[in-house]
Amino acid sequence: MRILRHSASLLALLALLVSLRPLSAAVDYTALDAMPIQHDGRVKPFLVFAQENALLLSGKTKLPVDDRKMPAGELVTRLWLEPEKWIDRPLILVDYLPLKEATGLAADRKWFSYTELMANPGLQALFANAALPGRTLEGLPKKANEVRNRLLVFETLANGSLFRVAPPQAGVEWIPLPPHQPEYAALRAAHESGNAVEYLQAAQTLQNLLTALDPGRHVPEWKIRLEVLYQKLHPFRWAWIFYALGAVVLGATWKYGRANGYRIAWGLVLAGFAFQLFGFASRILIAGRPPVTNMYESVIWVAFGTVAFALVFEAIYRSRHFLLAAAPVAVLSLILADSQPAALNPAISPLVAVLQSNFWLTTHVLTITLGYAAFALALGVAHVALGQVIFGRKLSPELANYVYRAMQVGVLLLAIGTVLGAVWANYSWGRFWDWDPKETWALIALLVYLFILHGRIAGKWAGFGLSVGAVLAFQSVIMAWYGVNFVLGVGLHSYGFGSGGFGVALTFVAAEIAFVALAIFRRYQVCQTST
């Protein structure tokens, strides 16, 4: 009897705790994940819409709210259903210190509420100044305009105008649900009551209504489901995890258990490669185009190409070095793409007019970026080679040959891609070449690598010079790939322009120069000792 009384007391306590749980713990905010919504020129799942707008609003897809990280789906759904409760919550990102100093905002805070930003006179003055016609936005005005855009995102989320979930009966523009729509009103009422069962039922009823309004299915259901799966699975994250494990196994079995370690590493790298294949296949099916139309896609594509070339070379030479060199390059690239969403936007967006040719997009852009991937593989092998020198060992002629082979592939692909780009330029703009910054730096990168290869053929330098050249020459790729779009920001390739990540790029270049300098110094020391 005593056990029964204790059990009854425990059950009563659990029931009390359940009843006291916050709303966010009771309501399943994933119930609307697969609901189609029109946003940014295409129809996408509500989950993707929520994550993209949370990123625009706050710079994160999980925002610290109430001492926990609130997922984007919950944040955006609650903004939709209870906007009046969020106007005073710190959701809007302001992270540019000079802007906060100029407007009197707290320097130690990153997020501010809509109310306090709209009431800030210094910020409003900057908004008015940035809105002047013909004004080129740089520095403080540019950062103020970014905050203004975030405020507009909040306004359109709070007033419901951005939630275009009702398919059109005519035309192409979807519309928001009116507040008096019974299904929408029922969803809001269920959410307000915190009843999880009623909320799920209301969410399903609403989605059934929207499906009935769209009998022709503007977007097939399988595509919406695929995009939800892609968004939740994070295939490129799993790819770098497996690549990293493969590199660790290779390193750990370099002296002992080489045969088994090599087989395990192959399996791990192939698993990561399979995740990348799934990720690319998903983006292609969702977008209906090759996945190389922005900086995010080109970064993950270069990681993919680096591993693909490494697998081919490894199958030929069975050396272990290609996998060991490619895995860190791919891991760093994918981590960069995963951790810098503000600079490397992962959103799947419609193409600008000049890119709406899948043939030229596939042939030119994929070829150029595969050339970058081959150079990235040469970079990785060159790091292994120079690492031998730094640790006092003689550089292996085998490694120098591997650097040479990877560079040959890169030069071939970059040359073909540059020619194809000229043909596409004539097709799109009416001229083959115009010394546009993107064209110019692609040519510079090609000439730099040709100089290094010809120097090796002419006997001007051997394996060490070739490895040093592979590291230094890749900085010209960084300039052609990142610098033109994110630093110069001028030219006809404006569809690829972006901002952010300059500190990361500068740190990478500085680290590479320091690495080469250390290798040269160590080689000089060894030569002096031997003489």
N, C-alpha and C positions, 0 to 999 in steps of 0.2 A: 504494500500500500504506500509505503514511504517513497519507493521508486516511482510509483505512478504519480504521487503528488509532486515530486521533483520534476518529473517529465512534463506534467501539466503546467507547472510554473515556468519551466524553460520554454515551452511552446507559447505561453502567454507573453513572455518577454520577447521572443522572436517576432510574434505578431505585432507587438507594440513597436519594435524597431523597424519592421517593414512599413508600418503605417506612418512612421516619422521620416522615411527616406525622402530625399528631395525629389522634385519633379523629374529631374534629368535621369534619376536612377529608375523611375517607374516606367517612363515612356520610351518605347523603342524607336529611336530617331532614324533607324535604318529602314523603316517601313516604306519610305518614299524614295529610297536610293535609285530605283529603276524607273521612276516616273519621268517621261520625256518632257523636256523644257527647251524652248528656243532661246538661244543666247549667243551673242557674238557671231552671228551669221550662220549658225547651224543648230540642229536639234541634237541634244545630248542628254545623258542621264542627270537627274537631280543631284546625285552625289558629286559628279564632275563639276556641275554648275556651282555647287556649294563650296567645293574646295578651291576653285578658281577665284571666286569672289571673296572668300575668306583671305586668300593670299593677297589679292588686290587691296583689301581693306586693312589688313593687319600685318602682312608680310609673313604669315604663318598659316598652315592648315590646321594647326591645333593651338588655340590661344589660351593663355593662363587666365582662367575665370573662376572665381570662388575657390581658390587654392587647389585647382586641378586644371588639367589640360583639356579644354572642351573641343571635341572634334568639330570640323567644319560643318558637317551635316546637321548637328544639333544647333550650332550657333546660327546658321542661316535659316533653319526651320523656325527657330524661336523668334528671330527677327521678323519673319513672315507672319507668324501667328500672334505675337505679342510685342509689336514694335514699341509701344509706349514704355516698356520696361527697360529699354536698351539705350535710350537717348542720353542717359547720364552715365553709362558704363564705359570704361576706358578700352575701346576697341580699335581706334584709328592710329596707325603707326606714324610717328614723327621721330625719325632717328638721325636727322642731320643736325649736328651740334650747333653750327653757326646760325641755323634757322631758329633753333630754340633760344639761343642767346639774343638774337635780334628781336624776338617776339615776347620774351619774358617767360617762356615755358620752362618747366622744371628740367634741368639738364640730366637728372638721374632717372627720368622716366622715358619709356619708349612708346607707351600707348596713352591716348587721351580720349576723352568723351567728345561726342558731337557737340554737346552744349558748350563746353569750355573752349573748344576751337572756334566755334561760330561767334562766341562772345569776345574773342581776342582781337582788339583793334589793330595791333601790329600785323597780325596775320591777314586780316581783312584788307589792310592797305597794300600788302604784297600781292594779294589776289587781284585787286583792282589794277595794280601796276603790270602784272603778268598778262592781264587780259587786253592790254592796249594793242590796237591793230598794227601789224608789221613788226612787233617786238620779237627779237630773237632771244629765246630763253636760255640762259646759262647761269651757273652758280646758284645764288640765293633765289632769284625768281623761278628758276627751273624746279628747285626743290619745293618751293611754295606751291607751284602749280601741281606737283605730284600729290601734295597733301589735299589740295582743292579737288583733285580727281577722286581721292579716297572719300572725301566728304560727299561727293556726288554719288559714289557707289553706295554709301550708307543711306543717303536720302532715297534712292531708287529701291533699295531693299526694304527700308522702313515703310515707304508709302505703297509698296506692293507692285509698282509698275514694272519692275524687272522680272517678276514671276510670270512669264508668258507661257502658261502651261496648257491653255485651251487652243487646240488646232483650229485653223481658219476654215470657215465654210466656203470662202472664196478668197483668192489672192494667196499671199505667202506669209503674211505677218500673223504670228500667233498673238493671243491677247491674254491679259491676266483675268482671273476669275473675279466677278463682282462680289463684294462682301456679302450680299444677300443670297448668293448661290447656296441652296440648301446643303449640298455636300461639303462645300467649303466652310459654311457656318457650323456644321456638325463636327468637322475636324477641329475647328478653333475651340468649340465647347468641350470636346473630349480632351483636348490638350490642357485647357484651363482647369478642368476637374482633376487631371492627373490620373485618370483611369486608363491603365495600359490596354485593357481588353477593348474598351470603347474606342480608344485612339487607333488601334490596329484595324478595327472594323471600319471606322470612318476613313482611314487612309485607303483601305481596299475599295470602299464604295466610291471614293473620289477618283481613284485610278480606273475603276470600271466605267465611270461616266466619261472620262477623258478618252478612253479606248473606244467607246461607242461613238464619240464625236469624230473619231478619226478612223473610219472603216477602211480607208485606202492605205493606212499606215505610211505616213510621210517618211518614217525611218523604220525599217524592219525590226521586230522585237529582238531577233537574235543579235543584231548589231548593238542595241542598247544593253542587252545582257552581257555581251562580250566586253563592252567598254567598262561596265561595272566590275566585271571580273579582273580586267586589266588594271583598273584603278586600285582595287583592293589587294591584288596579288603582288604588285610592285616587282615585276619580273627582272628589271634591270638591277634592282637592289639584290635580289637573290643571285643574279649573275656575278656581281663583284664579290659576294660572299664566297661562292664556289671557286672563283678565280684565286682569291686570297688563300683559301685552304689548299688549293693546288700548289701555289708558290711555297707555302709553308712546308708541305710534304716534300717537295723537291729539295728545299734547303735542308730539311732535317735528315734526309736519306742520301745526302751527297756522298758520304763516305761509306755508310753501312746500310744494307738493305736496299741497294740502288735499284735492283730489278723490280722488286715489289713496290717500292716507292714511286718508281717511274710509271708503273701501270696504274697505281692509285691516283697519281697526279693527272694522268691522261683522263681518267674517268671523271675527276672533279672538274677539270677544265672543260671537258665535253658537256658536263651537266650545266655549267655556267653558260656555255655557248648555246645550249638548247633553250635556256631561259631567255637569252637575248633574241634568239630566233622567234620564240613565241611573242616577245614584246614587239619586235618589228612587224611580224605578221599581223598582230592585233592592230597596230597603228595604221598599217596599210589598208586593212579591211575597214577600219573605222573611217579613215580619211579619204580612201580611194585614190591615194597617190603615194609616191616613194617618200620614205620618212627622213628627208634631208632638206627641209625648207626653212629651218631656223637654227640658231646656234646650239640649242639643246639637242636637237636631232643629229646635228653633225658631230657633236662630241660623242654621243653614244654610238654613232655609226663608225667613227674612227676607232673607238675601243673594240667594236665588233670586227672591223677589218684587220686590226692589229692581231687579234687572236686568230682570225681565219688564216692570215698569212703564216703565223707561227705554227699552226697545226699542219699546214701544207709543208713548210720547210722541215718541221720536226718529223713528219712522215718520210721525208726524203733522207735526212741526215741522221736522225735518231741521236741527237747530241745533248738533249736536255736543256741546252742554252736558250733555244728559241722560246720554249714554254716559260723558263725562268725569267726571260727578258720581257715577254709580252704580258704576263700576268700582272706585274706591278703597274705597267702603263695602263692596262685596261681598268684595274682597280681604282687608280687615282682618277682616271677620266670619269668613271661611273660615279664615284663618290662626289666628285666636283659637280656633276650634273644633278645629283640627288640633293646636294646640300646648298646649292645656290639658285633657288627657284626664282628669286627676284631678277637675277641677271640672265639665267638660263631658263626661260619660261617653258615648262613642259606641256603647256596647253596645245591641243590639236585644233588649229585654226584654219579657216578657209584660205586658199591661195590668193595672193594678189594677181592682177591680170597678167603681168609679164611672166609669171611662173606657171600659168595654166596651159602647159604643154608637157604632158607626162613623158613624151619621147625625149625632148631636149633636157627636161629636168632629170630624167633617169640617166641619160648618157653623159651629160656634162657634169652635173653636180656629184653624182655617185662616183664618177671616174676621178674627179679632183680629190674628193674626200678619201677615196681608197688610196690615192697617191700619198696623202697625208698619213694614212694608216701605215703604209709601208715605211715611210720615214720615221714614224713613231716606233716601229719595230727595230729599225736600225739604231734609233736613239737608245732603246732598251738594251740591245746587245752591246752597243758602245759603252754603256754604263757598266756592264759586266766586265768588259775588256779593260776599261780604265780602272775599275775596282781592283783588278789583279795588280796593276801597276802601283796603285796607292798602297796596297798591302805588301809591296816589295817583291812581287813575283814577276816573272818575264811574261810579256803579253803573248798569248797563244796565237800563232798564225791562223789556226782554225777559226777563232773568234773574229779576227780581222777579215777573213773571207766571208763570214756570215754577215758582217756589217756591209761589206761590198755588195753581196747578193741582194740584201733588202733595199739598199739604196738604188740599185739598178732597176728593181721593180717600181720603186717610187718615182724615179725620173721618167720611166716609160709612161706610167699612168698620168703623171702631172703634165707631161708634154701632150699626150692625147687629149686630156681634159681641157687644156688651154686652147688647143686647136678647135675642139668642139665648141668651146665657149665663144670663140671668134665667129664661128658659123652661126651659132644661136644669136649672137649680137647683131649680125647682119640680118637675120630673119626677123628679130624683134625691133631693132633700132635703126636699121638701114646702113650700118657700117660694121666692118670686121674688127677695127681697132681704133680706140680713141684716147689711149693713155689714161683711162679711168683708173683711180687709185687701186681698185681691186685687181684690174688687169695688170697694172704695172707691178704690183707686189707679187702676184702669181708668177710673172716673168722673172722677177728678181730671184725668187725662191728657186725656180728652175735653173737659172744661170749659176746660182751659188752651188747647187748640187752637181751640176755639170763640171764646174771648175774643180770641185773636190775629186770627182771621178777621173777627170782627165789628168789631174796632178798625180794621181796614183798610177795611171797607165804610163805617164811620162817618167815615172821614177822619182818624182820630187818628194814624195813621202811614202812611207810604208804603213804598216798596220796601226801604229800609234797615231800618226798624223791623220789617218783615215777615221779613226775613232774620235779623235778630237774634233775633226771636221763634222762628223755626224751629229755631235752634240751642239756645236755652235751653229751649224746650218739650220737646225730645227728652229732656231730663234727667228729665222726669216719666215718659216711656216707660221709661227705664232703671230708675226706681224701681218702676214697675208690673211690669216684665218681669223684672228681676234682683233688685232690692232686697227685694221682698216674699218671694221664694222663698229667697234666699241670705243676707239680712241679718236681716230680721224673723223669718222661719221660724215664723210662727204662722198659724192659720186653717184653714179647711176644705180648702184646696187643698194639703194636705200631700204629695200624690203628686208635686208639682213641686218640693219642697224639696231643697236641696243645700247644699254648703259650698265655700269656696274662691273664688279670683278677685277677692276684695275689693280688693286692691291695684291690679289692672288696672282695675276699674270706677272706683275713686277717682281714679286717674291720668287716665282718660278725661274724667271730669267736670271735674277741675281744668284740664285742657288746653283743654277747650271754653270754660270761663269766661274763661281767659286769652286765648283767641283772640278772643272777643267784646269783651273789654276793650280789646285792641289795635286792633280795628276801630273801636270808638267813639273811642278816642284819636286815631287817624289821621284820622277824619272831622272831628273837632273841629279838628285842626291845619289841614286843608285849608280848612275854613270860615273859620278865623281868618286864613289867608293871603289868601283871596279877598276878605275884607272890608277 
